[in-house]
């Protein structure tokens, strides 16, 4: 009888084991224990290579001089010694005192004006700048604030140590970008007036700018701030100009990054191109466009690397191309960087979501089901460990989570309205006092679960504002119209509203949307005496009341999304700016959504 080589080896090993001494057995057991470990650092796990799980830095990361950190388990690590050795510290290159080149910062025109905090005598706000700071010193402190509070949302910019180095060598090219970073940081700093800084960067943005990648980064960053500042027209102008400058200087070609001798700067160039791709895709999605410009641009830019590789400066020698990613084996799919997953999501949106805007009224059910399946499959494909990985500052991978929010927001849209009429039927078999959970509640709950992770809401990206607002509207709709007015749903509504209100401390868009949500909620879900502030169950909703609240919510919904600007319509005159599966409240006004909920025709 034939045996496999593995069987022979096993038998031979067993024979050796039986004839060995106790000391040899002990050594063998110790060796096996060293091979099988239940814990692996994030860099080793991402490459699917063996990790010895040495605390605080594994031997492989030590040998390669790379940052080593471990994903925090939600159940915790039982070994107290190992728990204490997982250091929540930034990489060595990111620690230490601020070393911004003050002489170069003095050439940056940033009109910094300090505000009175109006605090009682002897009291002061913590973490605020002092009027005694020199202009260059205040600029340096604001740059520190940008990297501590804002940078995680914009990881296409250079890491702090490399930005310092570039500023010392080439302050002229970075002047506009530094001004925009200082302006963005001032939005989070209560002791600094943003008005003068806003006017300064706005004037620069419409003037002559150097044709460099740093200009593209500055315009991209400005387009993000314009979303939160509730200036959608400026957002489109700056994004379009950033795309134009990027294409004029050739950032769509692989050679643009390859010709840069500094590998970290080259990686920053690649990320800049792909963040434009992502922003253009998101804009097309919410402005009801059938395509977006960068989708048709032949680009050979390689895919970005992992965040910890970028921040440490240890960029992989060989970047993954889009063609290599497309040729992967779906049965044995390796792990890719978070940027790669988000880029793939944008391509899926272009394939299955944007074509839904071709339909004058409602998309066909088959097309919506296909889009829902594709986006849901993308969510399933993300490795669990990547979702649980936490960086040195305790926050998750925000690039990955921005993609997850975008995907769940799309799934939320698929579930809303008459598109999924088959999911809600009158003949559902439920017990007494039980209701069928509406599909939009599933999507809203999934979206809200993302924000239960240790995300800093005060420093969150403004792109997330309409997402949270949409969750509030879905939960409000469930309470008022869908018979789901329960304490659990109200708690989720209060949680989502609290996040939106926190956003409003920095971003005017969130403040305006939170005020609108509060008005609608206080009108139709007012608190009752002795309820502790909870909303009382809503009475039966008449047609007039339904129309009234729907008109309020419909205006909030429409204004929250990125409205179509004249600039965009000039380039896309054939597009009817409708987004049917993102306007459920308009169906209340038309009187059809109630029929769908009640199972009517």
N, C-alpha and C positions, 0 to 999 in steps of 0.2 A: 504494500500500500504506500502510495507516495504521500509525502508531507511537504508542506510549504516551508520556504526558508525561515519564515517567522516562527513556525512550529519548532524546527530544529534548534533555532536560537533560544527559544523559550525553554526547551528541554535541557539544552546544554547549560543554560543559566541556572535552571533549577538544580541540576546535578552539582554544579559548582557550589551552589548555595548550601546543599546538604553536607558537602564535605568541607566546608569552611569552618573556621574557628569563630567563637563568640565575638572576638574583637573585630574580625572581618565582617561578621553580620552587622555589628553595630555601625561600622564604617559605611557599609552598603546602605543601611537604612538611613543614615545621616545624609548620604549622597542623594538618595531618592527624595528625601524631605527637602533637600536644597533645590531639586529640579522642579517639583510640583509646588507651586505657590498659588494661593488664591487671590493674590493682589498683584497688580502690575501697574507701572506708571503709565500716564497717558501717552507720552511719546512712543514707548515700546508697544503699547497696545494698538496705537494707530498704524504701526508698521507690521503688526502681527508677528513680532519677534519675541524671543524668550526674555523675560525680565526676572532678575533675582529679588526684586522688591526690597532692596536694601534701603533703609531709612537714614537720612532724608533724601539721599540721592543714590539711585541704583548704579551699579558698577559700569553698565554700558553707557549711561549718560555721563558718568565721570570720565570715562575713557574718551568720549567724543566731545567733552567740554560743552555739553548742552544742558539747558535748564530741565530739571526733573521735578514733576509734581504728580500728585495722585488725585483721581476723582473722589470726591467726598461721597461716601456711601450714605444713603438715607437711613440705613439701619445702624450706621456707625461701625467703627472698628473695635472689636472686643478687647484687643490687647491695648491696655492703657499706655504702655511704653511706646508702642507704634503710633498711637494717636498723638502723643506729645511730640513725636519726632517729625510729623508732617508739618512743616513750617509754612504758614500762610504768609510768605514774603515774596516781594517782587524779585525778579532776576537781578543779579548783582549790577548789571549795566543800568537798570532803571532806578536803583536806590541811590541814596546820597543827597547832598544838598543841591539846590538849584545852581547850575553853572551856565546860565544863559549869557552869551556875550553882550554885556551891557553897552559897550561902545557901538556895536552894530544896531542894537535896539534903539539907541538914541537917534538914529537916522530914520526910523519908522515914524511916520506922521500919525500918531494915535492921540487924539485929544481926550485925555482922561480927566473926568471931573468927579470929585467925591461928593457924596450925599450925606446929609445929616440923618443919623439913625433915630433921633428923637427918643433916646433911651433916658431913663432917670439918672440922676447924678450917681456916679460910681458904678454904673452898669454899662455893658457894651455887648454887641453881638459877637459871637465867636466866629472865627474863620473869616474875618473881613479885613480888607485892606485899610491902612491908616493914611490920613492926609499927609503925614510926614514923609511918605515914600516919594522918591524922585520919579519923574515920568518914566525913565528907563527902568527903574526898580519896580514901579507899579506894573509896567508892561511885562516884566519878567514874572512877577507874581501872578498876573492874569494868565500868562502862558502855562504856569504851573497848575492853575485852577482848571484851565482847559484840558490838560492831560489827565488830571485827576477826576474830572466830572463829565467831560464831554467826549474825550478821545475814543472810548470804547465803542461808541456808536459810529465813528468815522475811521475805521482801521485801514483805510486806503492811504491816510497820511503817514508820514514817516514816524517811527517810534521816537520818543522824546530824546534819547541820547543822540540819535542820528539827525534829528531836526536841529539840535544844538550845533552839531558839527557842520551841517550844511549852512546854517545861518552865519557861522563864523567865517566860512570860506566864500560864500556868495550871498551877501545880504540883499543885493539889488534885485535878484530874481525872486527872492522870497518875501519881499516887502509887502506885496499885496496879500499873500497867503497869511503872513504873520498878523496883518491888520484884521483879517477876517476871523482868525482864531481868537484874537483879543476881544473882538466884538462879540463873538459867540460866548466866550467866557463871561463877559460882562452881564449877559442875560441871567446868569446864575448868581452873580455877586451883588448883594443888596446895597453895598456901600459905593457902588460905581454907577454913574449915569450911562445908560446905553444910547441916549439920543445923539450925542455928539459923535460917538463911535459909529453909530448906524449911518449918519449922514456922510461921514468920511468914507466908509467902505462903499456906500452906494455911489458916491461921486467917482470913486476909483473904478468901480465896476463898469461904468458907462464911458470911461475915458480910454486912453491908449494903454494897452496892457502888453507886456512882453509875451511873445509866442512860445511859451514853455509849458511843460507838464505841471509845474507848480501853479501857473495861472489856471489851468484846467481844474486842479484840486480846489483852488480858492473859489471858483465859480460853482463847482459842485457842492461845496460846503455852504455857500450862500443860498443855493437853491433849497437845501434842507432847512435852513433857518427860516426861509420865506414861507415854508409850509406852516411851521409853528407860529410865525408872526401873522398868519392869516392874510398872506399876500400871494395868492395863486398866480396872478399875472406875472409878477416878478419871478416867481419860481420857474415858470415856463421860459421866460426870457433868458434867465441865467443858465438853465439847463441846456437850452438850445445853443447858446453861445459856447458853453463848455464843450458840447459835442462838436461844434464847428471847429474850434481851436484844436481839439484833440485830433480830428481828422486832417486838418491842415498840416500839422506837424508830424503826422504819420504814426500816431499811437496805436492804430489798429494793426500794425505790422509787428511780427515777432522781433524783427531786427531793431526796433526802437528801444526795447528793453535790453536786448543782448548787447547793444553798443555802449551801454552804461557800465563803466568799470566797477562801480560799487554795487554789489549784489543786492543789498538792502534797498537802495534807491531803485534798482531795476525791478525788484518785486513790488515796490510802491507804484511804479508805472503800470505794471500789469493790473494791479488792484484798481487803479484809477480808471482804466478802460472798462473793466467789468462793473464797477459801481455805476458808471454812466449807462451801461447796458441794463443793469437792474433798474435804475431810476427811470429810464425811458420805457421799460416794460410796465412798471407800476403806473406811470402816468397814462399810458395807453389803456390799461385795464380800467382805471377809474374815470377816464374821459371818453369811454365807449368807442375807442378807435379799433379798427380791424387789424392794424399792424403797428409797428413802431419802426423808426428810421434805422436804428442800429441792427435790427434783425436782418436787413438786406445788405448790410455792409460786409464785404468779404474780409473777415478778420482772422489773423493767424496768431493772435496773442495766446500765450500759454496760460494755463489755469494757475491761480494763486496757491500758495502752500498753506500749511496750518498756521494758526495764530501764534502758538508758542515758538514755532520756528522763526517766524517773522520778528517777533519781539526780541528774541535772543540774538538775532543776526545770523543764525545758522540756517541759511537758505539751502535747500537741497540742490545738489549739483545738476540734476536733470529734472526739469519741470515737465509736468504732464500736459500734453496737448489735448485739444478738444477731440481730435480724431482718435487718439489713444483711449480717451474716456469712452467714446462711442463704440469702440471695438472690444470693450470689456465683456467678459463672460457673465451673462445674467444669472447663471446657476451658481457661480463661485465669485460673487462680486466682492472685490477688495474694498477697503475703506478709503475714501477720498477726503480731501479737505472740506471744511464747512463752506467755503466759497464755491467749491465745485458743485455741491448739492444745491446751493441757492441759484447758481447760474443755470443748472439743469432745470430747476423749477421755472425760471423765466422762459426757457425754451418750451416747456410744456404748456405754459400759459399762452404763448404765441401759437402753439399747435392746436389746442383744444378749447381755450377760453375766449380769446379775441375773435375767432370766427363766429361765436354766438351773437356778436353785434351785427352780423349781416342780416339777421332776421328783423323785419319791420316791427313785429309784435313780440310774440313769445317764441323762444327757441323750441325746436322739436325735443320731445322727451329723450329720444335716443342720443342726441348730441349732448344734452345736459348730463345724462347718465354716464356717457363716455368720459366727459370732462371730470365729473365727480370721481370716477374710478381711477383715472390717471393721477389726479392730485392726491387722492387718498393713498394710492400705491406709493407715491413719492414720500408721503409721511411715514409709511411702514418701512421703507427702505433705509431710513436714517438709523444708523446703529444706536442701540440704547445707551451705550457708554458715552457717546458723543453728547447726548442730551443731558447726561448726568455729570459730565466733566465740568469742574469748577476751577476757574483760574486762581492765580495767587491772591487776587483781591477779593475772592469769595463770590464773584459773579460768574454766570455761565457764559458760553460763547454767544455773544450778542449778534454776530453775523448769522449764525445758525438759527437763533431764535427769531430774528427778523424774518427769515424765510418761513419758519414755522407759522408765525403770525399771519404772514401773507397767504400761505396755503390754507390755513383754517378760516381766514376771512373769505376766501373763494368758496370753500365748502359751505360756509354760512350762507353765501349768496345762492348756491345751488339749492339749498334746503328751503328757501323762502318762497312763498307765493304759490300760485296755481301750478307751477312747474311740477311739483311732486304731489299732485292731487291724490294719487293712488296710495300715498303713505298715510293719509288721514281718512278714515272711513267710519260710517256710523255703526257698522256691524262688528266693530272690534270687540273681542271677548274680554271684558274687564270686570272685576268684582265691584261690589257696592262701594261707593265713595272713592273709586279709583278713576283716573282719567288717562287717556292716551297721551303720552308725551309728544308734543309737536316736534317735527324734525328740526325747526330752527333753534329749539332749546338745546338739542344735542350739540349743534354747531357752536352756539353761544357758550355753553358750558365748557366745551373743549378749548375755545379761545380764551376764556377766563382762566382756565387752569394754567395757562402759560404764565400768567402774572402772579401765580402763587409761589413761583420760584424766587430766589433772592435777587430780584431785579431792583435797581434803584430807580423808582418812578420819577424822582425829581430830575434825574439826568437822562431820561429816556429819549429816544429819537422821536422827533415830531411826526414822523411817518406813522407812528403807532396811534396817534390821536384819533383819526377817523375810525380805526379798528375798534377801539374801546367805546367810542360813541355808538357804533353799530351794535355792539354787545348790549349797551344800555337800552337801545331801542327795541332789540329783540326781546329782552327780558320784560320791558315795559309792555310791549305788545302781548306777551304771554299772560301778564297779570290782568290787563284790561280786557282783552278780546278772546283769549284762548282758554279761559277757565283754569288757569294755572296759578291763581293768586294764592300762593302758599308761603309760609314763613321762609322756607328754603330759597324760593325764587326771589323773595324780597331781599333776603340777606345778600344774595349774589348781585342784585341790582344796586344795593347800597355799596357793596364792595367795588363794583365797576364804576359807580358814580364817584366814589372816593378817589379812585385812581385818576379819573378824568379831572377832578377838582385839584388834585396834586399837580397834574400837568399844567393846570391853569395858573399856578404860581409863577411859571416861567413863560408859557406860551399863550398869547392872546387867543388863538384859535380854540384851545382847550377851555379857556375861561368862558368864551362865548357859548360854546356847545354845552358846557356844564350848566350855565345859567338857563339855557333853553330846556335841557332835560329836567332841571329842578322845577321850572314853571309847569311843565306838563305833568310831572309826577305829583307836585303839590296840589294840582287841580283835580286829578282823577284818582290819586291814591293818598289822600290826606291822612295824617296820623289821628288816632282817636285818643281821648283822655284815658290815662292810665295804661296806655299800650307801650310806654317807653319809647315813643317816637316811631314805632312801626306803623306801616300803612294799613288801614283797615281794608277788609275785603271789598272789592268794587261791586256795586250793584249791577243789575242787568243793564247792558249798554244799549241805548236806543240808537236809531239811525242818525238822528241829529247830533247826539253826543259823539258817536263814532266818527262822523264826518269832521266834527270840530277838533277832536284830538288828533285825527289823522292829518288835518291840514297843518297843525302845529308841527307834528312829527315829520311830515313830508318835507316841510321847508327846512327843518334841521338836517334831515338826511341829505337833501340835495346840496345844501350849502357846505356840508362837512366834506363831501367828496371833492375831488379836484375838478372844478368846473371848466368847461371848454372855453378857452380864451379865443379872442379874435385872431391872435397870432397862430394858433393851431389850426383853426378853421380855414385860414387862408391856404394852408398847405394840404388840407384834407376836405375839400368842399363837398365830396361825395358822401361824407359820413353824416348820418342822422344821429345826433348826439342823444342817444337813448341807451339806458342800461337797464333792460327790463327786470333782470333778476336781482337788481340792487335797489328796487323801489317798491317794497311791499306795502308801505303805508299809502302810496298813491292808489293802491287797489281799494283801500277803504273809501277813498273819496269817490271812486268810480262805482262803488257798491258791489264789486265782484268778489272781493277777498272774503267778505262775510259769508257769501254763498259757498266758497271753497271750504272754509272752516266748518260750516254747518253741513257740508256734504251735498249742497245743492248744485244745480247746473248753471 
